[in-house]
Amino acid sequence: MNDDTFHHSIRKLLKNVGVNSQQAIEKAVQQALAEGRLAGDESLPATVRVQVEGLEVDLEFSGEITLE
């Protein structure tokens, strides 16, 4: 196994997840605000799950997205 390649591929995956998740969440919040489904002062519970096929990795992270 090449450690550098391995670590780089993990960082690349996590960066992709982070960037695309942020964009999707921002878009969904803007749409919900425009449609009046959100007032803009909410805290929204959020969960992120990471699974790795072929390994017994199933992680879940929870937090809040605060709008104000």
C-alpha positions as CSV (number, residue, x, y, z in Angstrom):
1,M,0.0,0.0,0.0
2,N,1.2,3.5,-0.8
3,D,0.4,5.7,2.2
4,D,0.7,8.9,0.3
5,T,-1.8,7.7,-2.4
6,F,-4.1,6.4,0.3
7,H,-4.1,9.6,2.4
8,H,-4.5,11.7,-0.7
9,S,-7.5,9.7,-1.9
10,I,-9.2,10.1,1.5
11,R,-8.6,13.8,1.6
12,K,-9.9,14.2,-1.9
13,L,-13.1,12.3,-1.1
14,L,-13.7,14.3,2.1
15,K,-13.0,17.6,0.3
16,N,-15.5,16.6,-2.4
17,V,-18.1,15.7,0.2
18,G,-17.5,18.9,2.1
19,V,-17.7,21.3,-0.9
20,N,-20.7,19.6,-2.5
21,S,-22.6,19.2,0.8
22,Q,-22.1,22.9,1.6
23,Q,-23.3,24.0,-1.8
24,A,-26.4,21.7,-1.6
25,I,-27.3,22.9,1.9
26,E,-26.8,26.6,1.0
27,K,-29.1,26.2,-2.0
28,A,-31.7,24.3,0.0
29,V,-31.7,27.0,2.7
30,Q,-32.0,29.8,0.2
31,Q,-34.9,28.1,-1.5
32,A,-36.6,27.4,1.8
33,L,-36.2,31.1,2.8
34,A,-37.6,32.2,-0.5
35,E,-40.6,29.9,-0.2
36,G,-41.2,31.0,3.4
37,R,-40.6,27.6,4.9
38,L,-37.7,29.1,7.0
39,A,-37.7,32.4,8.8
40,G,-33.9,32.7,8.9
41,D,-33.4,32.3,12.6
42,E,-33.6,28.5,12.9
43,S,-31.1,26.0,14.1
44,L,-31.4,22.9,11.9
45,P,-30.3,19.5,13.2
46,A,-28.0,17.7,10.7
47,T,-26.5,14.3,10.4
48,V,-23.7,13.1,8.1
49,R,-23.0,9.4,7.6
50,V,-19.8,7.9,6.2
51,Q,-19.8,4.2,5.1
52,V,-16.9,2.4,3.4
53,E,-17.8,-0.6,1.4
54,G,-15.6,-3.6,2.1
55,L,-14.8,-2.3,5.5
56,E,-16.8,-2.3,8.7
57,V,-16.8,1.5,8.7
58,D,-20.1,3.1,9.4
59,L,-19.7,6.5,11.1
60,E,-22.4,9.1,11.9
61,F,-21.8,12.7,12.9
62,S,-24.5,15.0,14.2
63,G,-24.6,18.7,14.7
64,E,-26.6,21.8,14.0
65,I,-26.7,24.3,11.2
66,T,-27.4,27.7,12.7
67,L,-28.9,30.3,10.5
68,E,-28.5,33.2,12.9
